[in-house]
Amino acid sequence: MARELKAVLFDLDGTLVDSAGDLGAAADQLRTDRGLPALGLEAYRAMAGAGARGMLGVAFGMATDHPDFPLLREEFFQNYERRLTELTRPFDGVATLVEELRVRGLRWGVVTNKPSRFSRPLTAGMALFASSGVLVSGDTTAYTKPHPEPLLHAACVLEVDPASCMYVGDDARDIVAGRAAGMLTVAACYGYLGQVDTAEWGADASINAPLGLLSVLDLAIAPSSLK
């Protein structure tokens, strides 16, 4: 049956913004600071959604159980903190999408596993987020995605029923969290996914570009709804 949608929530990196350049540069600096050759930003792109674990894995082939991982992770964080929005940009069409949500009377916000140490200054430094109604970071609640609590918290802040929300993300954990929260779910397939088969995630819909969400919204409120 059709739903009365009132809000659309988004993951951040890989869904609304392309932050691979700044993440990769922060990791590559770890190498060049140690006299190692730069790998180049494209080497890191596929792992941009995996945070420090992914970036250090590319830069040094280092797993999280390596004894040097905690120190290098903090150095990576400091590198990244100094350049949060130097190369980071909204994906093409995102600004238009956000404006269309406003025109349609839909509230919107961000639910990310990115710690507030980075998510707050990043979103504060980009005009895109001026109209966002909520930012839930990886340390806002006691849980991170794929647990539904961050999404439920966002719905609470927006004062909307979770069943009246749609969640859009570029990782399987986004879809798991959205479904567990009782929201419609949309897989964003244009970020860092590469050859990942998003059909296995069980999302209600998938999009290959941000503006593809407009057609999904039309379908979600039509008699032949997604749900």
C-alpha positions as a Markdown table, in Angstrom:
| # | Residue | x | y | z |
|---|---|---|---|---|
| 1 | Met | 0.0 | 0.0 | 0.0 |
| 2 | Ala | 1.1 | 3.6 | -0.6 |
| 3 | Arg | 2.7 | 5.5 | 2.2 |
| 4 | Glu | 2.4 | 9.2 | 3.2 |
| 5 | Leu | 6.0 | 10.1 | 3.0 |
| 6 | Lys | 7.1 | 13.1 | 5.1 |
| 7 | Ala | 10.9 | 12.9 | 5.2 |
| 8 | Val | 13.9 | 11.5 | 3.3 |
| 9 | Leu | 17.0 | 10.6 | 5.2 |
| 10 | Phe | 20.4 | 10.1 | 3.5 |
| 11 | Asp | 23.7 | 8.5 | 4.3 |
| 12 | Leu | 26.5 | 11.1 | 3.8 |
| 13 | Asp | 29.7 | 9.8 | 2.1 |
| 14 | Gly | 29.1 | 8.1 | -1.2 |
| 15 | Thr | 25.4 | 9.1 | -1.2 |
| 16 | Leu | 25.2 | 12.9 | -0.9 |
| 17 | Val | 28.9 | 13.9 | -1.1 |
| 18 | Asp | 31.9 | 12.5 | -2.9 |
| 19 | Ser | 34.6 | 12.7 | -0.2 |
| 20 | Ala | 37.0 | 10.1 | -1.7 |
| 21 | Gly | 39.5 | 12.8 | -2.7 |
| 22 | Asp | 40.0 | 14.2 | 0.7 |
| 23 | Leu | 40.0 | 10.8 | 2.4 |
| 24 | Gly | 42.5 | 9.5 | -0.2 |
| 25 | Ala | 44.7 | 12.5 | 0.2 |
| 26 | Ala | 44.8 | 12.2 | 4.0 |
| 27 | Ala | 45.8 | 8.5 | 3.6 |
| 28 | Asp | 48.4 | 9.2 | 0.9 |
| 29 | Gln | 50.0 | 11.8 | 3.1 |
| 30 | Leu | 50.8 | 9.1 | 5.6 |
| 31 | Arg | 52.9 | 7.4 | 2.9 |
| 32 | Thr | 54.7 | 10.5 | 1.6 |
| 33 | Asp | 55.4 | 11.7 | 5.1 |
| 34 | Arg | 57.3 | 8.4 | 5.5 |
| 35 | Gly | 59.2 | 8.7 | 2.3 |
| 36 | Leu | 57.0 | 6.3 | 0.4 |
| 37 | Pro | 55.7 | 7.0 | -3.1 |
| 38 | Ala | 52.2 | 8.4 | -3.4 |
| 39 | Leu | 49.6 | 5.9 | -4.7 |
| 40 | Gly | 47.3 | 8.6 | -6.2 |
| 41 | Leu | 43.8 | 9.3 | -5.2 |
| 42 | Glu | 42.1 | 6.8 | -7.5 |
| 43 | Ala | 43.8 | 4.0 | -5.6 |
| 44 | Tyr | 41.7 | 4.8 | -2.6 |
| 45 | Arg | 38.3 | 5.5 | -4.2 |
| 46 | Ala | 36.8 | 2.1 | -4.0 |
| 47 | Met | 37.4 | 1.9 | -0.2 |
| 48 | Ala | 36.3 | 5.5 | 0.6 |
| 49 | Gly | 33.2 | 4.2 | 2.3 |
| 50 | Ala | 35.2 | 2.0 | 4.7 |
| 51 | Gly | 36.8 | 4.9 | 6.7 |
| 52 | Ala | 40.2 | 4.5 | 8.4 |
| 53 | Arg | 40.1 | 0.8 | 8.0 |
| 54 | Gly | 39.8 | 1.0 | 4.3 |
| 55 | Met | 42.2 | 3.9 | 3.8 |
| 56 | Leu | 45.0 | 2.3 | 5.9 |
| 57 | Gly | 44.3 | -1.0 | 4.2 |
| 58 | Val | 45.1 | 0.6 | 0.8 |
| 59 | Ala | 48.0 | 2.8 | 2.0 |
| 60 | Phe | 49.8 | 0.1 | 3.9 |
| 61 | Gly | 48.0 | -3.2 | 3.5 |
| 62 | Met | 47.3 | -2.9 | 7.2 |
| 63 | Ala | 44.5 | -4.6 | 9.1 |
| 64 | Thr | 42.8 | -3.3 | 12.2 |
| 65 | Asp | 44.6 | -5.8 | 14.4 |
| 66 | His | 48.0 | -4.5 | 13.4 |
| 67 | Pro | 49.8 | -3.0 | 16.5 |
| 68 | Asp | 50.5 | 0.3 | 14.7 |
| 69 | Phe | 46.9 | 0.7 | 13.5 |
| 70 | Pro | 45.6 | 2.9 | 16.4 |
| 71 | Leu | 48.4 | 5.4 | 16.0 |
| 72 | Leu | 48.2 | 5.6 | 12.2 |
| 73 | Arg | 44.4 | 5.9 | 12.4 |
| 74 | Glu | 44.7 | 9.0 | 14.6 |
| 75 | Glu | 47.3 | 10.5 | 12.3 |
| 76 | Phe | 45.0 | 9.8 | 9.4 |
| 77 | Phe | 42.2 | 11.4 | 11.3 |
| 78 | Gln | 44.3 | 14.5 | 11.9 |
| 79 | Asn | 45.3 | 14.7 | 8.2 |
| 80 | Tyr | 41.7 | 14.4 | 7.2 |
| 81 | Glu | 40.5 | 16.9 | 9.7 |
| 82 | Arg | 42.7 | 19.6 | 8.2 |
| 83 | Arg | 41.2 | 19.1 | 4.7 |
| 84 | Leu | 37.6 | 18.0 | 5.2 |
| 85 | Thr | 36.2 | 20.0 | 2.2 |
| 86 | Glu | 39.1 | 20.7 | 0.0 |
| 87 | Leu | 38.1 | 18.2 | -2.7 |
| 88 | Thr | 34.7 | 17.0 | -1.3 |
| 89 | Arg | 31.7 | 18.0 | -3.3 |
| 90 | Pro | 28.1 | 17.0 | -3.6 |
| 91 | Phe | 27.4 | 14.5 | -6.3 |
| 92 | Asp | 26.0 | 15.9 | -9.5 |
| 93 | Gly | 22.3 | 16.5 | -9.1 |
| 94 | Val | 22.2 | 16.4 | -5.3 |
| 95 | Ala | 21.6 | 20.2 | -4.9 |
| 96 | Thr | 18.7 | 20.0 | -7.3 |
| 97 | Leu | 17.3 | 17.0 | -5.5 |
| 98 | Val | 17.4 | 18.7 | -2.2 |
| 99 | Glu | 15.6 | 21.8 | -3.6 |
| 100 | Glu | 13.0 | 19.5 | -5.1 |
| 101 | Leu | 12.4 | 17.9 | -1.7 |
| 102 | Arg | 11.7 | 21.3 | -0.3 |
| 103 | Val | 9.3 | 22.1 | -3.2 |
| 104 | Arg | 7.5 | 18.9 | -2.5 |
| 105 | Gly | 7.2 | 19.7 | 1.2 |
| 106 | Leu | 9.4 | 16.8 | 2.4 |
| 107 | Arg | 11.8 | 17.2 | 5.2 |
| 108 | Trp | 15.3 | 15.8 | 4.9 |
| 109 | Gly | 18.3 | 15.0 | 6.9 |
| 110 | Val | 21.5 | 13.0 | 7.3 |
| 111 | Val | 22.3 | 9.7 | 9.2 |
| 112 | Thr | 25.9 | 8.7 | 8.9 |
| 113 | Asn | 28.3 | 6.5 | 10.8 |
| 114 | Lys | 30.9 | 9.3 | 10.3 |
| 115 | Pro | 31.9 | 10.6 | 13.8 |
| 116 | Ser | 30.6 | 14.0 | 14.7 |
| 117 | Arg | 34.3 | 15.2 | 14.8 |
| 118 | Phe | 34.2 | 15.1 | 11.0 |
| 119 | Ser | 30.5 | 15.2 | 10.1 |
| 120 | Arg | 29.6 | 18.4 | 11.9 |
| 121 | Pro | 32.4 | 20.6 | 10.4 |
| 122 | Leu | 32.0 | 19.0 | 7.0 |
| 123 | Thr | 28.2 | 19.7 | 6.8 |
| 124 | Ala | 28.6 | 23.1 | 8.4 |
| 125 | Gly | 31.1 | 24.0 | 5.7 |
| 126 | Met | 28.9 | 23.2 | 2.7 |
| 127 | Ala | 25.9 | 25.3 | 1.8 |
| 128 | Leu | 24.0 | 22.2 | 0.7 |
| 129 | Phe | 23.2 | 21.3 | 4.3 |
| 130 | Ala | 21.7 | 24.6 | 5.3 |
| 131 | Ser | 18.2 | 23.1 | 4.9 |
| 132 | Ser | 18.8 | 19.8 | 6.5 |
| 133 | Gly | 16.6 | 19.1 | 9.5 |
| 134 | Val | 18.8 | 16.7 | 11.3 |
| 135 | Leu | 22.3 | 15.3 | 11.4 |
| 136 | Val | 22.8 | 12.0 | 13.2 |
| 137 | Ser | 26.5 | 11.0 | 13.4 |
| 138 | Gly | 28.2 | 7.8 | 14.3 |
| 139 | Asp | 28.5 | 8.8 | 17.9 |
| 140 | Thr | 25.1 | 10.5 | 18.3 |
| 141 | Thr | 23.4 | 7.4 | 19.7 |
| 142 | Ala | 24.7 | 4.3 | 21.5 |
| 143 | Tyr | 24.6 | 2.4 | 18.2 |
| 144 | Thr | 25.8 | 2.8 | 14.6 |
| 145 | Lys | 24.2 | 1.4 | 11.4 |
| 146 | Pro | 23.2 | -1.3 | 10.7 |
| 147 | His | 21.4 | -0.9 | 14.0 |
| 148 | Pro | 18.2 | 1.1 | 13.4 |
| 149 | Glu | 18.6 | 3.4 | 16.4 |
| 150 | Pro | 20.3 | 6.2 | 14.5 |
| 151 | Leu | 17.5 | 6.3 | 12.0 |
| 152 | Leu | 14.8 | 6.1 | 14.6 |
| 153 | His | 16.5 | 9.0 | 16.4 |
| 154 | Ala | 16.5 | 11.1 | 13.2 |
| 155 | Ala | 12.8 | 10.4 | 12.8 |
| 156 | Cys | 12.2 | 11.5 | 16.4 |
| 157 | Val | 14.1 | 14.7 | 15.9 |
| 158 | Leu | 12.1 | 15.5 | 12.7 |
| 159 | Glu | 8.9 | 14.6 | 14.6 |
| 160 | Val | 7.8 | 12.1 | 11.9 |
| 161 | Asp | 6.8 | 8.5 | 12.1 |
| 162 | Pro | 9.6 | 6.2 | 10.9 |
| 163 | Ala | 7.1 | 4.6 | 8.5 |
| 164 | Ser | 6.7 | 7.9 | 6.8 |
| 165 | Cys | 10.5 | 8.1 | 6.1 |
| 166 | Met | 12.7 | 6.9 | 3.3 |
| 167 | Tyr | 16.3 | 6.1 | 3.8 |
| 168 | Val | 18.9 | 6.3 | 1.0 |
| 169 | Gly | 22.4 | 4.8 | 1.3 |
| 170 | Asp | 25.2 | 3.3 | -0.6 |
| 171 | Asp | 26.0 | 0.4 | 1.7 |
| 172 | Ala | 24.3 | -2.9 | 2.7 |
| 173 | Arg | 24.2 | -1.7 | 6.3 |
| 174 | Asp | 22.2 | 1.3 | 5.3 |
| 175 | Ile | 19.5 | -0.9 | 3.8 |
| 176 | Val | 19.5 | -3.3 | 6.8 |
| 177 | Ala | 19.2 | -0.3 | 9.2 |
| 178 | Gly | 16.4 | 1.3 | 7.1 |
| 179 | Arg | 14.4 | -1.9 | 6.9 |
| 180 | Ala | 14.8 | -2.5 | 10.6 |
| 181 | Ala | 13.5 | 1.0 | 11.3 |
| 182 | Gly | 10.4 | 0.4 | 9.2 |
| 183 | Met | 11.4 | 2.8 | 6.5 |
| 184 | Leu | 11.4 | 2.6 | 2.8 |
| 185 | Thr | 14.9 | 1.9 | 1.5 |
| 186 | Val | 16.8 | 3.0 | -1.6 |
| 187 | Ala | 20.2 | 1.8 | -2.6 |
| 188 | Ala | 22.4 | 4.6 | -4.1 |
| 189 | Cys | 24.5 | 2.8 | -6.8 |
| 190 | Tyr | 26.6 | 5.8 | -8.0 |
| 191 | Gly | 29.1 | 6.3 | -5.3 |
| 192 | Tyr | 32.0 | 3.9 | -4.5 |
| 193 | Leu | 30.4 | 0.6 | -5.1 |
| 194 | Gly | 32.2 | -0.7 | -8.1 |
| 195 | Gln | 31.0 | -4.2 | -8.9 |
| 196 | Val | 28.9 | -4.7 | -5.8 |
| 197 | Asp | 25.6 | -6.5 | -6.5 |
| 198 | Thr | 23.2 | -4.2 | -4.7 |
| 199 | Ala | 20.2 | -6.4 | -5.7 |
| 200 | Glu | 21.3 | -8.7 | -2.8 |
| 201 | Trp | 20.7 | -6.0 | -0.3 |
| 202 | Gly | 16.9 | -6.2 | -0.5 |
| 203 | Ala | 16.2 | -2.5 | -0.9 |
| 204 | Asp | 12.8 | -1.3 | -2.0 |
| 205 | Ala | 14.4 | 0.5 | -5.0 |
| 206 | Ser | 17.8 | 1.5 | -6.4 |
| 207 | Ile | 19.0 | 4.6 | -8.2 |
| 208 | Asn | 22.0 | 5.2 | -10.5 |
| 209 | Ala | 22.1 | 8.9 | -10.0 |
| 210 | Pro | 20.8 | 11.3 | -7.3 |
| 211 | Leu | 18.0 | 12.7 | -9.4 |
| 212 | Gly | 16.7 | 9.2 | -10.0 |
| 213 | Leu | 15.2 | 9.4 | -6.5 |
| 214 | Leu | 12.5 | 11.7 | -7.9 |
| 215 | Ser | 11.0 | 8.9 | -9.9 |
| 216 | Val | 11.2 | 6.7 | -6.8 |
| 217 | Leu | 9.3 | 9.3 | -4.8 |
| 218 | Asp | 6.7 | 9.5 | -7.4 |
| 219 | Leu | 6.3 | 5.7 | -7.3 |
| 220 | Ala | 6.3 | 5.6 | -3.5 |
| 221 | Ile | 3.2 | 7.8 | -3.2 |
| 222 | Ala | 1.4 | 6.2 | -6.2 |
| 223 | Pro | -1.3 | 3.5 | -5.9 |
| 224 | Ser | 1.3 | 1.0 | -7.2 |
| 225 | Ser | 3.6 | 1.9 | -4.3 |
| 226 | Leu | 6.9 | 0.3 | -3.5 |
| 227 | Lys | 5.4 | -1.3 | -0.4 |
